[in-house]
Amino acid sequence: MQSPEPLPSTWQRLLALSGVAFAVLFLIGWFASGGDAPDYGAADQAWTSWADDNQWKSRIGAFAMLLAGFVFLHFAATIRTALGSAETTLRGSVELARAAFAGAITGMAGMTMAIVIISSATTEGADANPVVTRAIASASAGPFLLSAMGFAAFLLPAGLVTLRSGVFARWIGVVALIGGVSFLVAFAAVLSGLGEDSIFGFGFFPGVLALVVWSIATSVANYRAATDAAAV
């Protein structure tokens, strides 16, 4: 039985660059979204003003995050292949690659849900009922923590495989581990209460930064590998 033909080199390079496209769209979605909502106990006027200020920004953020999620699905597939290819130098890399892939899908689904919920909370702008806005915005905590769980499960195995097999540069593996640990720290926000800003919740910021840097770095590395293979 013949093995299936590989994708054309042009397609391989295009898929390799999907990590860069994801990073750009993800940052637009993250910063455009009105995720910095008032505290749960803030006055109704504060919630109304927040909805009004973020009405269109949150819509743009949700749209960009949906596009980021679409691109990320293809990027995650290329990463699974790259990590799984380390089987010759690291036993168990295929299982770790599968765990990373499952975490990637879970993390992206949670993040997209959270940003869309924020957009839903601000969709009526100044005409929004502050009680409804507060309730909808507060519901985004669950998907945000789901994304932290998924991205931790994504970056930690990816970092481990990278450091032990050398499938990517060593510093890329370190970045992945830093991101994974940062997302794990965000779990503790549940213990301190989700109604107010928690110091543990700020684990998202280094986690997101590490995710973006890691995505760009691995995307460029995959692109170079695809280009070299095509040249050969």
N, C-alpha and C positions, 0 to 999 in steps of 0.2 A: 504493500500500500504506500503510495507516494505521499510525502508530507505536503501540507497546503503551501501554496505559493505565498511568500511574504508580500506585505503591502508595497506598492511602488515607493521609491525613495522620496518622491515629492510629498506623498501623503505622510510618510514617516516623519519628515522634517516638520510638516505642518502640525501633526499631532504633538511633536516634541515641544513646539512653541506654545501649545495650549496653556502651559503653566504660566507663561508671561501674560497672556490675555486674561487668564483667571485672576492673577494678582491685581492687574489694573482695574478690572470690573469689580473685584471684591473691595478694593479700597474706596472706589466711588460709592458703592452701596453702603459701606460701613460709615463713611464720614457724612454722606448726604442724609442718612437716616437720622431721625430725631430720637436717637436712643437714650440721650441724657434727659430722661423725663424727670419731673419734679418728684420729691419724696411722696410716699403714699398719703401722708397726713397733711400735705400742702393744701392751701386754700383753693376753693373752686376756681377763683380767678386765675391762679397760677396755671392750672391745668388747661383752662380755656386759652390763655395766652400761648402756652406751649403748643397746643393743637394748631392755633392760627399761624404761629411762626414757622411751623414745620410741615404745613399742609402739602406744599408742592415738593419740598426737599425730600420728604419721606416717600412720596410717590416715585421720584427719580431714584432714590435709594433702593426701593423694592424692585423696580424694573432692572436696575443694574445688578442687583444680587441674584435675581432670577437668571439673567444672562450668565453671571459668574457660575452659578450652579450648573447650568447646561454645559459650559465649557469644562468645568471641573470634573464632570463625569468621564469625559474623554481623557483628561489629564490623569485622573486616578487609574485608569486602565493602563496607561503607559508606565506609570510608576509601579504598578503591580508586576508588570512584565519585567521591568528593570530589576526590582528587588528579587523576584523569583529566579532571575538568571544567575544569582549569586550562589545557587545550589552547589556548584562545583567547588567552591571554596568555603562554604558555610552550610553545614547540615541543618535542616530545619528552616532554611530561608523561605521556602515555598509557603510553609504554614504561617510564618511571620508576615509574608507578603499578603496572604489572604486576610489575616487579622487587620493589617494596615488598610487594605481596600475596604473592608467592612466598616472600619472606623471612619474612613474618609467619607463614605456615603452617608453615614449617620451624622457626622459633624456638619456636613454641608446642608443636609436636610433640616437639621435643627436651626442652623443660622438663617437659612432662607425663610423658614417659618417665623422666626422671631422678627426679622426685618419687615416681613409682610404684615405681621400683627401690629407692629408700630405704625406702619402706613395706614392700616385700618383704623387705628385709634385717632389719627389726625386727619382723616379724610374729609370731615365736615368743617374743619378750620374753626373760625370764631363762632360758628353756629352749633358746634358740638355740645352735647350735654356733658358737663364735667364729670358727673358720676359715671356715665358710660365710658368716657375717655379714660378715666382712672382705672376702671375695671378691665378694659381691653388691654391697656398698656401694661398693667400688672401681670396679665396672663402671658406676656412674652418672656417672663423669667424662666418658665419651664423649658421652652425651646432653646433659650440661650444656654442653659445648663446642659441640655441634651447635646448641643453643639460642642460644648467643652468636653463632655464625655467622649464623643466621637473623635474629635481632633486629638485628644490625648491618646486614644487607642490607635490613631493613625500615625502620629509623629514618633511615639516611643519605639514601636517595632521598626519603623523606618530608620530611626537613628541608630538603633542597635545593629541592624543588618549593615548599615553603611560603615560603622566603625569596625565591625568584625570581618567584613568581606572586602571593603575598599571599592564597592560598586560605584560610589561617588567619593569626592574628596572628603577627607576626614573632618574638616571644619563644617561641612554641610551636615554631617552626622551630629556634631555637637549642637548646631543650631536646632536640629530636630528634637534632640533631647531637652534642650532648654524650653522649647515651645510645649512639648508634652508635659513637662513638670509644671509649667505655668498654668496650663489648662487644668491640671489636677488640683492645683492650689485653689482655683476658682470654685471647686466643689464645696469648700468650707463656707461659702457665702450662705448656704442653706442653714448652717448652724448659727450664724450671726443674725439671721433674719433677712428676708428679701424685701421688706418694706422700705428700707433706707439703703443708701450707698454703703457697701461693706468693703473693708480694706482687702478682703479676700477676692472680691469681685474684680479688683484691679489686676488680677492675674490674667484677665482677658487681654490686656494691652500688650504685654510682652509675648503672650501666646499668639496673638494675631500678627504681631510684627515678625515673629519667628516663622509662622506659617507662610507669610508673604515672601520673606527672604528665601526660605527653603524652596518654595515653588518656583521662583525665578531661577535660582541656582541650579536646581535639578533639571529644569526645562532647558536651560542653556547647555548643560552637560549632555543631555539627551540629543539636542540638536547637533552638537559637535560630533557626537558618536555616529549619528545617522549620516551626517555629511561625509565623515571619514569612510564609513562603510560604502557609501555610494561612489566615492572616489576610487576605492579599491576595486 
